[in-house]
Amino acid sequence: MKRKLVLEMVLTIVVAGLLVLAYDVRSVESEILTVICVEPPMSEGYLGNYTTIYITVKNVIQLFAYQFNLSWSPDIVEVENESMIVEGEFLRRGGAYQTFSAVILNKTAGYALIGNTLIHPAVPANGSGNLYSITFLMKAKGGSLLKLKDTILHDKYGAHMDHITEDGYIQVIEVITEFPSFLILPLFIMATLFAVIVYKRKHPI
C-alpha cells in the first residue's frame, strides 16, 4: 500500500514537472517576435553619394506574402527610380521559387509601397532575411526617418501573421575635403624661403 502511494506521488511530481516545462517552452516561443525592420537602423552617407538600406524580416514562420510602405523625407534623400528598389532573396531563396511583386514609388511624397508573394506551389519561407533593398541619393544635408507602416505578413492560407516593426534613420553629411598631401612640401619650402627673405631684409649683412 505504501509502495503504491509512493509511486502515485512520484508520478504526480513527474507529470507536474512536464506540464511546467511545456508551459515554459510555450512562453519562450511566444516571446520570439516576428519583426519587419530597417537595416541598419542607423545609416549615413555623404552628400551627393548613394546609400543602400535593407528591409528585413526576422523570426518568421511560413511566410508566403508580404506588404510594406516605407516613407522618408524627400527633401533630404531621394529614390531616383524603381530600379533602385530591388527584391531580396528571402522568398525566392536563390531562385528556387518564383515570386510576383509590385512597387509603387512616389518620389514627390517620399514613399514606396511594395508587395510581394510566392507563386504556388512554392514552399513558404522560415527564419530571417532581406525582403528588399532600397538605394537612396543623399540629396541635402540633414536627417530623415525611414518609417515603416501598412505592413502585412501572410501565410499560404492568406491568414495575417502577428509582427512588430522597427524604423530606421539616415543621416546625410557633407564631404570634408582633405588638404592634398602632395602640396604640403612645396608650401613648406615656400614658407621657409619667405621667412628667410623677410629675415634678410630686416637684418642686412
Secondary structure, 3 states (H helix, E strand, C coil): CHHHHHHHHHHHHHHHHHHHHHHHHHHHHHHCCCEEEEECCEEEEECCCEEEEEEEEEEEEEECEEEEEEECCCCCEECCCHHHEEECCCCCCCCCCCEEEEEEEECCCCEEEEEEEECCCCCCEEEEEEEEEEEEEECCCEEEEEEEEEEEEECCCCCECCCEEECEEEEEECCCCCCCHHHHHHHHHHHHHHHHHHHHHHCCC
